[in-house]
Amino acid sequence: MRRRIVAGNWKMHGSVAENTTLVDKLLQGFPADAGADCYVCPPFVYLRGVARQLDGSAIRVGAQDASAEIQGAYTGEVAAGMLADVGCSAVIVGHSERRTLHHDSDQLVARKFMAVQAAGLTPILCVGEQLGQRESKQTEQVVGRQLDAVLDLVGVAALGKAILAYEPVWAIGTGRTATPQQAEDVHHFIRKRIAALDGKIAGLVPVLYGGSVKAANAGELFAMPNVDGGLIGGASLNAEEFLAILQAART
Ligand code: PEP
């Protein structure tokens, strides 16, 4: 059985006070047996504080990005080793907002993936197509290309210590969720592409869905055979909603 995972991407939201309240509520409502691995991914500056607050709990901390470089004169960048140092155990790489707004290329995302693993952390690799690409039936081509860039650099075995997230760009923060079948089709495609290289890894790697997941639609998405949980944006800022999504991920 693949691991079920629910990860919250807080994006550029929060403050010390707001995060403290949110984490308190998560800790209060977190079930003794969640049945799924749970991550929260605050902005860089809050990672240490959130990690301290969550210390000893089952909720893990992830970052939203990392540098492809190990250290040096890269003003404004944060190295994966630094993220490990402040208590992170995972890092999102290739989020669509990084790819579009910050021009992270497929190759740069692959290098970030490699840097994250080299620091002993778990990359959460996001892939997904834009609306126009879906409409012109290029979804598999785009997602395949994004995946291949990572496979070409690190090899398929590296996916055995990674999490994948299919996040159609048109569904992120829009309130427009992929239908469970749309998500399943792309998740199946991803798994098939990995299986062509290594069937065992393909069967093991968790593939999350992200894009306007809420408590109200999480159950039907997570019921699909190739959907192993969710990467949650907006709804992860509300403790009750996020805990209800976690509940929906129970097997
Ligand atoms: C995300 O930021 O990765 C995301 C999926 O956002 P939302 O859930 O708000 O669509």
py3Dmol code that shows the C-alpha trace and the ligand (Angstrom):
import py3Dmol

protein = """\
ATOM      1  CA  MET A   1       0.000   0.000   0.000  1.00  0.00           C
ATOM      2  CA  ARG A   2       1.377   3.420  -0.961  1.00  0.00           C
ATOM      3  CA  ARG A   3       1.634   6.053   1.736  1.00  0.00           C
ATOM      4  CA  ARG A   4      -1.226   8.550   1.919  1.00  0.00           C
ATOM      5  CA  ILE A   5       0.021  12.135   2.219  1.00  0.00           C
ATOM      6  CA  VAL A   6      -1.598  15.501   2.796  1.00  0.00           C
ATOM      7  CA  ALA A   7       0.633  18.574   2.508  1.00  0.00           C
ATOM      8  CA  GLY A   8      -0.366  22.180   3.079  1.00  0.00           C
ATOM      9  CA  ASN A   9       1.297  24.891   1.001  1.00  0.00           C
ATOM     10  CA  TRP A  10       0.794  28.140   2.915  1.00  0.00           C
ATOM     11  CA  LYS A  11       2.308  30.138   0.027  1.00  0.00           C
ATOM     12  CA  MET A  12       3.166  33.738   1.047  1.00  0.00           C
ATOM     13  CA  HIS A  13       0.646  33.921   3.875  1.00  0.00           C
ATOM     14  CA  GLY A  14       0.849  34.117   7.636  1.00  0.00           C
ATOM     15  CA  SER A  15       2.652  35.887  10.453  1.00  0.00           C
ATOM     16  CA  VAL A  16       4.211  34.658  13.678  1.00  0.00           C
ATOM     17  CA  ALA A  17       0.921  35.211  15.501  1.00  0.00           C
ATOM     18  CA  GLU A  18      -1.280  33.699  12.783  1.00  0.00           C
ATOM     19  CA  ASN A  19       0.963  30.673  12.344  1.00  0.00           C
ATOM     20  CA  THR A  20       1.060  30.023  16.081  1.00  0.00           C
ATOM     21  CA  THR A  21      -2.723  29.981  16.205  1.00  0.00           C
ATOM     22  CA  LEU A  22      -3.031  27.806  13.097  1.00  0.00           C
ATOM     23  CA  VAL A  23      -0.480  25.282  14.365  1.00  0.00           C
ATOM     24  CA  ASP A  24      -2.114  25.207  17.817  1.00  0.00           C
ATOM     25  CA  LYS A  25      -5.422  24.353  16.187  1.00  0.00           C
ATOM     26  CA  LEU A  26      -3.800  21.673  14.008  1.00  0.00           C
ATOM     27  CA  LEU A  27      -2.150  20.112  17.048  1.00  0.00           C
ATOM     28  CA  GLN A  28      -5.383  20.173  19.028  1.00  0.00           C
ATOM     29  CA  GLY A  29      -7.384  18.527  16.257  1.00  0.00           C
ATOM     30  CA  PHE A  30      -4.730  16.160  14.926  1.00  0.00           C
ATOM     31  CA  PRO A  31      -5.958  12.572  15.299  1.00  0.00           C
ATOM     32  CA  ALA A  32      -3.844  10.052  17.223  1.00  0.00           C
ATOM     33  CA  ASP A  33      -3.888   7.797  14.158  1.00  0.00           C
ATOM     34  CA  ALA A  34      -4.098  10.145  11.173  1.00  0.00           C
ATOM     35  CA  GLY A  35      -3.765   7.367   8.619  1.00  0.00           C
ATOM     36  CA  ALA A  36      -1.784   9.723   6.368  1.00  0.00           C
ATOM     37  CA  ASP A  37       1.517  11.577   6.551  1.00  0.00           C
ATOM     38  CA  CYS A  38       0.985  15.287   7.074  1.00  0.00           C
ATOM     39  CA  TYR A  39       3.225  18.232   6.123  1.00  0.00           C
ATOM     40  CA  VAL A  40       2.833  21.982   6.444  1.00  0.00           C
ATOM     41  CA  CYS A  41       4.941  24.260   4.235  1.00  0.00           C
ATOM     42  CA  PRO A  42       5.221  27.813   5.606  1.00  0.00           C
ATOM     43  CA  PRO A  43       7.298  30.616   4.056  1.00  0.00           C
ATOM     44  CA  PHE A  44      11.069  30.383   4.697  1.00  0.00           C
ATOM     45  CA  VAL A  45      11.182  32.878   7.552  1.00  0.00           C
ATOM     46  CA  TYR A  46       8.630  30.965   9.606  1.00  0.00           C
ATOM     47  CA  LEU A  47      10.060  27.483   9.130  1.00  0.00           C
ATOM     48  CA  ARG A  48      12.127  27.428  12.308  1.00  0.00           C
ATOM     49  CA  GLY A  49       9.301  28.694  14.497  1.00  0.00           C
ATOM     50  CA  VAL A  50       6.744  26.301  13.040  1.00  0.00           C
ATOM     51  CA  ALA A  51       9.196  23.381  13.271  1.00  0.00           C
ATOM     52  CA  ARG A  52       9.787  24.157  16.950  1.00  0.00           C
ATOM     53  CA  GLN A  53       6.082  24.361  17.647  1.00  0.00           C
ATOM     54  CA  LEU A  54       5.509  21.035  15.892  1.00  0.00           C
ATOM     55  CA  ASP A  55       8.479  19.327  17.528  1.00  0.00           C
ATOM     56  CA  GLY A  56       7.450  15.934  18.897  1.00  0.00           C
ATOM     57  CA  SER A  57       4.231  15.864  16.872  1.00  0.00           C
ATOM     58  CA  ALA A  58       3.433  13.775  13.790  1.00  0.00           C
ATOM     59  CA  ILE A  59       3.150  16.865  11.584  1.00  0.00           C
ATOM     60  CA  ARG A  60       6.254  17.466   9.489  1.00  0.00           C
ATOM     61  CA  VAL A  61       7.544  20.712   8.071  1.00  0.00           C
ATOM     62  CA  GLY A  62       8.326  21.383   4.422  1.00  0.00           C
ATOM     63  CA  ALA A  63       9.647  24.384   2.518  1.00  0.00           C
ATOM     64  CA  GLN A  64       8.120  25.830  -0.637  1.00  0.00           C
ATOM     65  CA  ASP A  65      11.327  25.970  -2.683  1.00  0.00           C
ATOM     66  CA  ALA A  66      15.109  25.578  -2.395  1.00  0.00           C
ATOM     67  CA  SER A  67      18.171  26.705  -4.287  1.00  0.00           C
ATOM     68  CA  ALA A  68      19.777  24.341  -6.759  1.00  0.00           C
ATOM     69  CA  GLU A  69      23.127  25.445  -5.311  1.00  0.00           C
ATOM     70  CA  ILE A  70      24.707  24.093  -2.140  1.00  0.00           C
ATOM     71  CA  GLN A  71      26.101  27.365  -0.780  1.00  0.00           C
ATOM     72  CA  GLY A  72      27.846  30.523  -1.908  1.00  0.00           C
ATOM     73  CA  ALA A  73      27.234  33.932  -3.411  1.00  0.00           C
ATOM     74  CA  TYR A  74      23.564  33.527  -4.336  1.00  0.00           C
ATOM     75  CA  THR A  75      21.892  36.500  -2.673  1.00  0.00           C
ATOM     76  CA  GLY A  76      18.333  35.799  -1.633  1.00  0.00           C
ATOM     77  CA  GLU A  77      18.580  32.057  -2.146  1.00  0.00           C
ATOM     78  CA  VAL A  78      18.099  29.384   0.533  1.00  0.00           C
ATOM     79  CA  ALA A  79      20.018  26.111   0.330  1.00  0.00           C
ATOM     80  CA  ALA A  80      18.385  22.748   0.966  1.00  0.00           C
ATOM     81  CA  GLY A  81      20.982  22.035   3.669  1.00  0.00           C
ATOM     82  CA  MET A  82      19.820  25.152   5.515  1.00  0.00           C
ATOM     83  CA  LEU A  83      16.252  23.908   5.318  1.00  0.00           C
ATOM     84  CA  ALA A  84      17.317  20.616   6.873  1.00  0.00           C
ATOM     85  CA  ASP A  85      19.167  22.587   9.542  1.00  0.00           C
ATOM     86  CA  VAL A  86      16.011  24.424  10.634  1.00  0.00           C
ATOM     87  CA  GLY A  87      13.894  21.288  10.861  1.00  0.00           C
ATOM     88  CA  CYS A  88      12.423  20.683   7.405  1.00  0.00           C
ATOM     89  CA  SER A  89      11.944  17.197   6.105  1.00  0.00           C
ATOM     90  CA  ALA A  90      10.520  17.995   2.665  1.00  0.00           C
ATOM     91  CA  VAL A  91      10.707  20.709   0.001  1.00  0.00           C
ATOM     92  CA  ILE A  92       8.256  21.548  -2.778  1.00  0.00           C
ATOM     93  CA  VAL A  93      10.047  21.948  -6.106  1.00  0.00           C
ATOM     94  CA  GLY A  94       8.568  23.028  -9.423  1.00  0.00           C
ATOM     95  CA  HIS A  95       5.379  24.559  -8.054  1.00  0.00           C
ATOM     96  CA  SER A  96       3.581  26.190 -10.984  1.00  0.00           C
ATOM     97  CA  GLU A  97       3.954  29.615  -9.373  1.00  0.00           C
ATOM     98  CA  ARG A  98       7.730  29.106  -9.378  1.00  0.00           C
ATOM     99  CA  ARG A  99       7.661  27.842 -12.940  1.00  0.00           C
ATOM    100  CA  THR A 100       5.540  30.693 -14.304  1.00  0.00           C
ATOM    101  CA  LEU A 101       6.252  33.712 -12.081  1.00  0.00           C
ATOM    102  CA  HIS A 102       9.919  32.954 -11.380  1.00  0.00           C
ATOM    103  CA  HIS A 103      10.739  31.179 -14.630  1.00  0.00           C
ATOM    104  CA  ASP A 104      12.014  27.975 -13.033  1.00  0.00           C
ATOM    105  CA  SER A 105      12.783  25.838 -16.094  1.00  0.00           C
ATOM    106  CA  ASP A 106      12.323  22.062 -16.161  1.00  0.00           C
ATOM    107  CA  GLN A 107      16.112  21.734 -15.887  1.00  0.00           C
ATOM    108  CA  LEU A 108      16.363  24.086 -12.907  1.00  0.00           C
ATOM    109  CA  VAL A 109      13.551  22.216 -11.171  1.00  0.00           C
ATOM    110  CA  ALA A 110      15.475  18.980 -11.766  1.00  0.00           C
ATOM    111  CA  ARG A 111      18.606  20.499 -10.206  1.00  0.00           C
ATOM    112  CA  LYS A 112      16.580  21.705  -7.220  1.00  0.00           C
ATOM    113  CA  PHE A 113      15.160  18.185  -6.861  1.00  0.00           C
ATOM    114  CA  MET A 114      18.700  16.807  -6.805  1.00  0.00           C
ATOM    115  CA  ALA A 115      19.901  19.403  -4.272  1.00  0.00           C
ATOM    116  CA  VAL A 116      16.972  18.628  -1.969  1.00  0.00           C
ATOM    117  CA  GLN A 117      17.732  14.910  -2.002  1.00  0.00           C
ATOM    118  CA  ALA A 118      21.441  15.561  -1.528  1.00  0.00           C
ATOM    119  CA  ALA A 119      20.529  17.380   1.700  1.00  0.00           C
ATOM    120  CA  GLY A 120      18.632  14.301   2.874  1.00  0.00           C
ATOM    121  CA  LEU A 121      15.198  15.842   2.361  1.00  0.00           C
ATOM    122  CA  THR A 122      12.181  14.612   0.406  1.00  0.00           C
ATOM    123  CA  PRO A 123      11.341  16.584  -2.730  1.00  0.00           C
ATOM    124  CA  ILE A 124       7.662  17.133  -3.499  1.00  0.00           C
ATOM    125  CA  LEU A 125       7.895  17.531  -7.270  1.00  0.00           C
ATOM    126  CA  CYS A 126       4.991  19.419  -8.845  1.00  0.00           C
ATOM    127  CA  VAL A 127       4.006  18.925 -12.463  1.00  0.00           C
ATOM    128  CA  GLY A 128       0.988  20.176 -14.366  1.00  0.00           C
ATOM    129  CA  GLU A 129      -0.313  21.754 -17.509  1.00  0.00           C
ATOM    130  CA  GLN A 130      -1.796  25.176 -18.178  1.00  0.00           C
ATOM    131  CA  LEU A 131      -5.377  25.554 -19.363  1.00  0.00           C
ATOM    132  CA  GLY A 132      -4.453  26.211 -23.010  1.00  0.00           C
ATOM    133  CA  GLN A 133      -2.224  23.135 -22.994  1.00  0.00           C
ATOM    134  CA  ARG A 134      -5.079  20.969 -21.711  1.00  0.00           C
ATOM    135  CA  GLU A 135      -7.449  22.428 -24.259  1.00  0.00           C
ATOM    136  CA  SER A 136      -4.996  21.668 -27.055  1.00  0.00           C
ATOM    137  CA  LYS A 137      -4.576  18.125 -25.683  1.00  0.00           C
ATOM    138  CA  GLN A 138      -0.955  18.630 -24.661  1.00  0.00           C
ATOM    139  CA  THR A 139      -1.384  17.581 -21.020  1.00  0.00           C
ATOM    140  CA  GLU A 140       0.585  14.344 -21.301  1.00  0.00           C
ATOM    141  CA  GLN A 141       3.288  15.964 -23.405  1.00  0.00           C
ATOM    142  CA  VAL A 142       3.805  18.756 -20.832  1.00  0.00           C
ATOM    143  CA  VAL A 143       3.643  16.561 -17.738  1.00  0.00           C
ATOM    144  CA  GLY A 144       5.856  13.950 -19.431  1.00  0.00           C
ATOM    145  CA  ARG A 145       8.440  16.604 -20.297  1.00  0.00           C
ATOM    146  CA  GLN A 146       8.477  17.992 -16.730  1.00  0.00           C
ATOM    147  CA  LEU A 147       8.898  14.502 -15.314  1.00  0.00           C
ATOM    148  CA  ASP A 148      11.534  13.452 -17.836  1.00  0.00           C
ATOM    149  CA  ALA A 149      13.745  16.442 -16.967  1.00  0.00           C
ATOM    150  CA  VAL A 150      14.019  15.065 -13.427  1.00  0.00           C
ATOM    151  CA  LEU A 151      14.363  11.441 -14.510  1.00  0.00           C
ATOM    152  CA  ASP A 152      17.118  12.390 -16.967  1.00  0.00           C
ATOM    153  CA  LEU A 153      19.129  14.143 -14.258  1.00  0.00           C
ATOM    154  CA  VAL A 154      18.663  11.911 -11.223  1.00  0.00           C
ATOM    155  CA  GLY A 155      17.430   8.579 -12.616  1.00  0.00           C
ATOM    156  CA  VAL A 156      14.301   6.661 -11.757  1.00  0.00           C
ATOM    157  CA  ALA A 157      15.650   5.230  -8.471  1.00  0.00           C
ATOM    158  CA  ALA A 158      15.598   8.757  -6.998  1.00  0.00           C
ATOM    159  CA  LEU A 159      11.812   8.762  -7.262  1.00  0.00           C
ATOM    160  CA  GLY A 160      11.793   6.052  -4.619  1.00  0.00           C
ATOM    161  CA  LYS A 161      12.553   8.821  -2.103  1.00  0.00           C
ATOM    162  CA  ALA A 162      10.267  11.504  -3.492  1.00  0.00           C
ATOM    163  CA  ILE A 163       6.668  12.606  -3.602  1.00  0.00           C
ATOM    164  CA  LEU A 164       5.025  13.715  -6.838  1.00  0.00           C
ATOM    165  CA  ALA A 165       2.139  16.155  -7.123  1.00  0.00           C
ATOM    166  CA  TYR A 166      -0.020  16.610 -10.193  1.00  0.00           C
ATOM    167  CA  GLU A 167      -1.244  20.182 -10.078  1.00  0.00           C
ATOM    168  CA  PRO A 168      -3.106  21.374 -13.174  1.00  0.00           C
ATOM    169  CA  VAL A 169      -2.284  25.085 -13.289  1.00  0.00           C
ATOM    170  CA  TRP A 170      -5.874  25.989 -14.205  1.00  0.00           C
ATOM    171  CA  ALA A 171      -7.078  24.423 -10.951  1.00  0.00           C
ATOM    172  CA  ILE A 172      -4.662  26.156  -8.559  1.00  0.00           C
ATOM    173  CA  GLY A 173      -6.320  28.839  -6.496  1.00  0.00           C
ATOM    174  CA  THR A 174      -9.154  29.119  -9.006  1.00  0.00           C
ATOM    175  CA  GLY A 175     -11.855  27.120  -7.250  1.00  0.00           C
ATOM    176  CA  ARG A 176     -12.017  24.997 -10.398  1.00  0.00           C
ATOM    177  CA  THR A 177     -11.007  21.465  -9.406  1.00  0.00           C
ATOM    178  CA  ALA A 178     -10.089  18.724 -11.858  1.00  0.00           C
ATOM    179  CA  THR A 179     -12.767  16.049 -11.875  1.00  0.00           C
ATOM    180  CA  PRO A 180     -11.700  12.863 -10.098  1.00  0.00           C
ATOM    181  CA  GLN A 181     -11.468  11.167 -13.511  1.00  0.00           C
ATOM    182  CA  GLN A 182      -9.321  13.964 -14.983  1.00  0.00           C
ATOM    183  CA  ALA A 183      -6.955  13.663 -12.018  1.00  0.00           C
ATOM    184  CA  GLU A 184      -6.914   9.863 -12.208  1.00  0.00           C
ATOM    185  CA  ASP A 185      -6.118   9.901 -15.935  1.00  0.00           C
ATOM    186  CA  VAL A 186      -3.013  12.059 -15.442  1.00  0.00           C
ATOM    187  CA  HIS A 187      -1.912  10.185 -12.304  1.00  0.00           C
ATOM    188  CA  HIS A 188      -2.216   6.937 -14.261  1.00  0.00           C
ATOM    189  CA  PHE A 189      -0.173   8.437 -17.087  1.00  0.00           C
ATOM    190  CA  ILE A 190       2.545   9.509 -14.617  1.00  0.00           C
ATOM    191  CA  ARG A 191       2.703   6.068 -13.047  1.00  0.00           C
ATOM    192  CA  LYS A 192       2.805   4.372 -16.439  1.00  0.00           C
ATOM    193  CA  ARG A 193       5.671   6.572 -17.555  1.00  0.00           C
ATOM    194  CA  ILE A 194       7.674   5.676 -14.439  1.00  0.00           C
ATOM    195  CA  ALA A 195       6.702   1.996 -14.767  1.00  0.00           C
ATOM    196  CA  ALA A 196       8.303   1.955 -18.213  1.00  0.00           C
ATOM    197  CA  LEU A 197      11.597   2.514 -16.363  1.00  0.00           C
ATOM    198  CA  ASP A 198      10.968   0.724 -13.067  1.00  0.00           C
ATOM    199  CA  GLY A 199       7.723  -0.995 -12.129  1.00  0.00           C
ATOM    200  CA  LYS A 200       8.572  -1.228  -8.434  1.00  0.00           C
ATOM    201  CA  ILE A 201       9.281   2.488  -8.047  1.00  0.00           C
ATOM    202  CA  ALA A 202       6.142   3.320 -10.047  1.00  0.00           C
ATOM    203  CA  GLY A 203       4.096   1.284  -7.602  1.00  0.00           C
ATOM    204  CA  LEU A 204       5.658   2.950  -4.577  1.00  0.00           C
ATOM    205  CA  VAL A 205       5.911   6.664  -5.363  1.00  0.00           C
ATOM    206  CA  PRO A 206       3.009   8.667  -3.895  1.00  0.00           C
ATOM    207  CA  VAL A 207       1.299  10.923  -6.430  1.00  0.00           C
ATOM    208  CA  LEU A 208      -0.721  13.730  -4.835  1.00  0.00           C
ATOM    209  CA  TYR A 209      -3.366  15.844  -6.525  1.00  0.00           C
ATOM    210  CA  GLY A 210      -3.366  19.607  -6.015  1.00  0.00           C
ATOM    211  CA  GLY A 211      -5.726  22.272  -7.282  1.00  0.00           C
ATOM    212  CA  SER A 212      -8.615  23.720  -5.265  1.00  0.00           C
ATOM    213  CA  VAL A 213      -8.906  20.687  -2.984  1.00  0.00           C
ATOM    214  CA  LYS A 214     -11.356  21.294  -0.157  1.00  0.00           C
ATOM    215  CA  ALA A 215     -13.003  19.130   2.487  1.00  0.00           C
ATOM    216  CA  ALA A 216     -16.047  18.939   0.216  1.00  0.00           C
ATOM    217  CA  ASN A 217     -14.237  17.403  -2.767  1.00  0.00           C
ATOM    218  CA  ALA A 218     -11.250  15.649  -1.156  1.00  0.00           C
ATOM    219  CA  GLY A 219     -13.033  12.335  -0.572  1.00  0.00           C
ATOM    220  CA  GLU A 220     -13.988  11.763  -4.203  1.00  0.00           C
ATOM    221  CA  LEU A 221     -10.509  12.747  -5.441  1.00  0.00           C
ATOM    222  CA  PHE A 222      -8.686  10.561  -2.907  1.00  0.00           C
ATOM    223  CA  ALA A 223     -10.959   7.632  -3.785  1.00  0.00           C
ATOM    224  CA  MET A 224      -9.334   7.344  -7.213  1.00  0.00           C
ATOM    225  CA  PRO A 225      -6.871   4.434  -7.378  1.00  0.00           C
ATOM    226  CA  ASN A 226      -3.834   6.489  -8.389  1.00  0.00           C
ATOM    227  CA  VAL A 227      -4.484   9.529  -6.185  1.00  0.00           C
ATOM    228  CA  ASP A 228      -2.518   9.140  -2.954  1.00  0.00           C
ATOM    229  CA  GLY A 229      -3.489  12.348  -1.201  1.00  0.00           C
ATOM    230  CA  GLY A 230      -3.320  16.064  -1.803  1.00  0.00           C
ATOM    231  CA  LEU A 231      -1.173  19.158  -1.964  1.00  0.00           C
ATOM    232  CA  ILE A 232      -3.433  21.795  -0.504  1.00  0.00           C
ATOM    233  CA  GLY A 233      -3.048  25.545  -0.949  1.00  0.00           C
ATOM    234  CA  GLY A 234      -5.796  27.893   0.226  1.00  0.00           C
ATOM    235  CA  ALA A 235      -7.646  25.319   2.324  1.00  0.00           C
ATOM    236  CA  SER A 236      -4.510  24.547   4.347  1.00  0.00           C
ATOM    237  CA  LEU A 237      -4.744  27.972   6.001  1.00  0.00           C
ATOM    238  CA  ASN A 238      -7.919  26.910   7.763  1.00  0.00           C
ATOM    239  CA  ALA A 239      -7.226  24.288  10.446  1.00  0.00           C
ATOM    240  CA  GLU A 240     -10.718  22.754  10.459  1.00  0.00           C
ATOM    241  CA  GLU A 241     -10.757  22.472   6.667  1.00  0.00           C
ATOM    242  CA  PHE A 242      -7.228  21.045   6.503  1.00  0.00           C
ATOM    243  CA  LEU A 243      -7.961  18.486   9.230  1.00  0.00           C
ATOM    244  CA  ALA A 244     -11.134  17.448   7.402  1.00  0.00           C
ATOM    245  CA  ILE A 245      -9.058  16.921   4.219  1.00  0.00           C
ATOM    246  CA  LEU A 246      -6.601  14.851   6.247  1.00  0.00           C
ATOM    247  CA  GLN A 247      -9.515  12.803   7.506  1.00  0.00           C
ATOM    248  CA  ALA A 248     -10.638  12.202   3.901  1.00  0.00           C
ATOM    249  CA  ALA A 249      -7.181  10.790   3.119  1.00  0.00           C
ATOM    250  CA  ARG A 250      -7.553   7.945   5.625  1.00  0.00           C
ATOM    251  CA  THR A 251      -7.432   4.605   3.905  1.00  0.00           C
TER     252      THR A 251
END
"""
ligand_1 = """\
10
PEP
C -1.124 24.929 -4.371
O -0.757 26.030 -4.010
O -0.285 24.036 -4.575
C -2.559 24.677 -4.533
C -2.942 23.508 -4.962
O -3.392 25.712 -4.229
P -5.002 25.645 -4.039
O -5.319 24.430 -3.189
O -5.363 26.910 -3.361
O -5.597 25.521 -5.411
"""
view = py3Dmol.view(width=600, height=400)
view.addModel(protein, "pdb")
view.setStyle({"model": 0}, {"cartoon": {"style": "trace"}})
view.addModel(ligand_1, "xyz")
view.setStyle({"model": 1}, {"stick": {}})
view.zoomTo()
view.show()
